[in-house]
Amino acid sequence: MKLVILTALGVGGATVIGSLLGFVFKKISHKFEDIILSFAAGIMLAASVMGLILPSLEFGGKYGLIKTIAGLFAGAFCLNLIDKLVPHLHNLVGHEDMEAHQKSNLSRVLLFVLAIGIHNLPEGIAAGVGFGSGDTSGAMMIAIGIALQNVPEGMIIIGPMLSAGVKPGKAFVIALITGIVEVVGTFMGYFAVNISSVVLPVALAFAGGTMLYVVSDEMLSETHGHGSQRGATYALLIGFTVMLITDTLLG
């Protein structure tokens, strides 16, 4: 349980660390952001498969494949529904459009931040479910991938808020809240699978589906639209390889 608490704080704290860096580096180049996000995408891709989907099949029993597939699509559909209600990153507004509108449209900037906060909940649940499965090494892989994604995400929410007139202290508090959402999600996922082992395979697959959705629908689309897709692709492969090595060493 102690490790779960530390991980929850670490995953949520990554957003806070990113927001602090955002005060220092108010404008981040697309190339840098694409490389970091792609590296994180590679880690999350490996973590979702090795730490969530494969264990889901292992714990599923007789109808394990059906449970895994059902949970996988349920997770993806859940985030798809959230996207329709509160569009995220690429669906909301591009960086250039954000810069053009942020000074005159504070509500749009806050919607941008709200969308990130909402998407942090299922990511936190994925981290918690990983620990609930009892596979500590796999859970750590998932948490590392999510945390690495949260750092640049925390960085990019500070600039728009400051430009829109939000005071630095208030901007930091808002970023902190998005991180707290992830901490809450981590405990939700952990306790949900500990209450009943019956839901474990579905919960694992559900968390894997949410992570795959984030990687495909948000991270890859964000990193391959600014001319640095080649570097982003290799960064993804490096991230995936890092997780393969980590899983082998910890396994």
Order of alpha helices (4+ residues) and beta strands (2+ residues): alpha-alpha-alpha-alpha-alpha-alpha-alpha-alpha-alpha-alpha-alpha-alpha
